[in-house]
């Protein structure tokens, strides 16, 4: 190949690579914007008003872009839940597994509950749990992601429930009850202005846990 031809080919290849990188960056930015828009729509408008049209409008892009980056609205909503779940797991997993006393665990639980309510993360989960049965492919996907949290809570429960009590209080069952209760309290918050808050429940659970540990001679 002549030098001029080589230079031309190299220039074309470099230009093509730059264009591809720009396209990838633009595509990633659009995908992130769609996830953020879907999350905001769930928090502010609820599951029933979260559609391809509403999300695309909020993200400032076309509906075609949504269906280019995702298989559909259910796929996008699972991506929202993944973003929330991954971020929360990264922030809370180590502190939860590092808690040494019921008091520390209850205090951390109250902090997590307050942050999840304040940030809207809990609202995202509640909306998706409530709407999952009506969304094609959502029910199994949401359940699979909740399983991750039940597994983590089960690990924490196993550390705090004394062995003599584990036949009656099996950690996986306790974990399921804790996660279900957490979601239920948020659902009831919509119905009752004076409903019992998560913080109140965690305070009571702390007292029960400390009493049980004292009775069985476990660590405080």
Buried (B, 14 or more C-beta within 10 A) or exposed (E): EEEEEEEEEEEEEEEEEEEEEEEEEEEEEBBBBBBBBBBBBBBEBBBEEBBBEBBBBBBEBEBEBBBEBBEEBBBBBBBBBEBBBEEBBEEBBEEBEEBEBBEBBBBBBBBBBEBBBEBBBBBBBBBBBBBBEEBEBBBEBBEEBBEEBBEBBBBBBBEBBBEEBEEEBBBBEBBBBBBEBBBBBBEEBEEEEEEEBBBEBBBEBBEEBBEBBEEEEBEE
